[in-house]
Structures are given as structure tokens and as C-alpha cells.
Amino acid sequence: VQLVESGGGLVQAGGSLRLSCAASGSIFSLAAMAWYRQAPGKQRELVARITGDGSTNYAGSVKGRFTISRDNAKDTMYLQMNSLKPEDTAVYYCTVLGTWGQGTQVTVAS
């Protein structure tokens, strides 16, 4: 499996971004996938997770603001991020079955 993230960038506080994670491999539709993030000087933390059947769970800090979804036909997972805060600034990674993408930088300016 190979994963490629995109969609990061610089946004003002209160703004929105949508991250994408494109996966290769026919197992995509069966596997749980997740978004993690790592801010400078901090440990990598789980942001959101989605199972193969679409069940989701979120970190408390993003619940109500972020939405994880997947399109199995396109082998792609998404993270819609709304009402962004400066503390959301981090490198965001997608992961499935122990494989990690290269990460995409999200910077939220105050």
C-alpha cells in the first residue's frame, strides 16, 4: 500500500481546508484508515479514524469541526477541517495497515 496526502496549506483562523489521502492497493475498501497529526515538539496524535464500513471516531479537540470520510471507488480518504484554530497547526499524516503517508503541512494563522 502506498499513501499520498494532499490539500494542506496556510489558512487564517476560522477557515477551512480539505485533506486528501490517495491509496493504492485493492485492500483499501476493507481497511480502517486514520488521520494523525504532529505539531512541533509534540507527539503524533490521532485526529480521526474511519472503518471499512464507515464508522468514525474523533479526537475530542476536533469533534464537531472535522469530518473524516472515504470514497472506496476512488481509493481516497478525506479530512474536512472547518473552524480551524492555530492549535491545529501540524503535519497531518494518513495511515492504513501500518503504512504512513509522507504528511502534509497545515498552518493556521491567528
C-alpha positions in Angstrom: 0.0 0.0 0.0 1.2 3.5 -0.8 -0.4 6.6 0.5 -0.1 10.2 -0.8 -1.6 13.1 1.2 -2.5 16.5 -0.3 -4.5 19.6 0.5 -2.5 21.2 3.2 -1.6 24.8 3.3 -1.8 28.1 5.1 -5.2 29.4 6.3 -6.5 32.0 8.6 -8.1 31.0 11.9 -11.7 30.2 11.3 -11.0 29.0 7.8 -11.3 25.5 6.2 -9.2 23.0 4.4 -9.8 19.6 3.0 -7.1 17.0 3.1 -7.0 14.0 0.8 -5.2 10.7 1.1 -5.0 8.6 -2.1 -4.2 5.0 -1.6 -3.1 2.2 -3.9 -4.0 -1.4 -3.4 -7.2 -3.3 -3.6 -7.5 -3.7 0.2 -8.4 -0.1 0.7 -12.1 -0.7 0.9 -11.7 -3.3 3.7 -9.3 -1.5 6.0 -9.7 1.1 8.7 -7.9 4.3 8.0 -6.9 7.2 10.1 -5.5 10.7 10.2 -2.9 11.7 12.7 -1.1 14.9 13.2 2.2 16.0 14.8 2.9 19.6 15.9 6.4 20.8 16.5 7.8 19.4 19.8 4.8 17.2 20.4 3.9 13.6 19.9 1.9 12.3 17.0 -1.7 12.1 17.9 -4.8 10.6 16.5 -7.2 13.0 14.8 -9.9 10.8 13.3 -10.4 7.2 12.3 -12.8 5.6 9.9 -13.5 1.9 9.5 -14.2 0.0 6.3 -17.9 0.2 6.8 -17.8 4.0 7.5 -17.9 4.1 11.3 -15.9 7.1 12.6 -14.4 8.4 15.8 -12.6 11.7 16.5 -10.3 13.3 19.0 -12.1 15.5 21.4 -10.2 18.6 20.2 -11.6 18.3 16.7 -15.0 16.8 17.2 -17.7 18.9 15.6 -15.1 20.7 13.5 -13.5 18.0 11.4 -15.2 15.3 9.3 -13.5 12.2 8.1 -14.8 10.3 5.1 -13.8 7.9 2.4 -14.6 7.1 -1.2 -13.8 3.5 -1.8 -14.4 3.8 -5.5 -11.6 6.3 -5.7 -9.4 4.7 -3.0 -9.3 8.0 -1.3 -9.9 9.2 2.3 -10.7 12.8 3.2 -10.5 15.1 6.2 -12.7 18.2 6.0 -11.4 20.7 8.6 -13.6 23.7 9.5 -13.3 26.4 12.1 -9.6 25.9 12.1 -7.6 27.1 15.1 -3.9 28.0 15.4 -3.5 24.9 17.7 -4.5 22.8 14.7 -1.2 23.7 13.1 0.7 20.4 12.4 1.9 18.0 9.8 -1.1 15.7 9.1 -0.5 12.1 8.1 -2.8 9.4 6.9 -2.2 5.7 7.7 -3.6 2.3 6.9 -2.4 -1.1 7.9 0.8 0.3 9.3 1.7 2.3 6.3 2.1 6.1 6.6 2.0 8.8 4.0 4.6 11.5 3.8 2.5 14.1 5.5 1.0 17.4 4.5 1.6 20.7 6.4 -1.3 22.6 7.8 -0.6 26.0 9.2 -3.4 28.1 10.8 -2.5 31.8 11.3 -4.1 33.7 14.1 
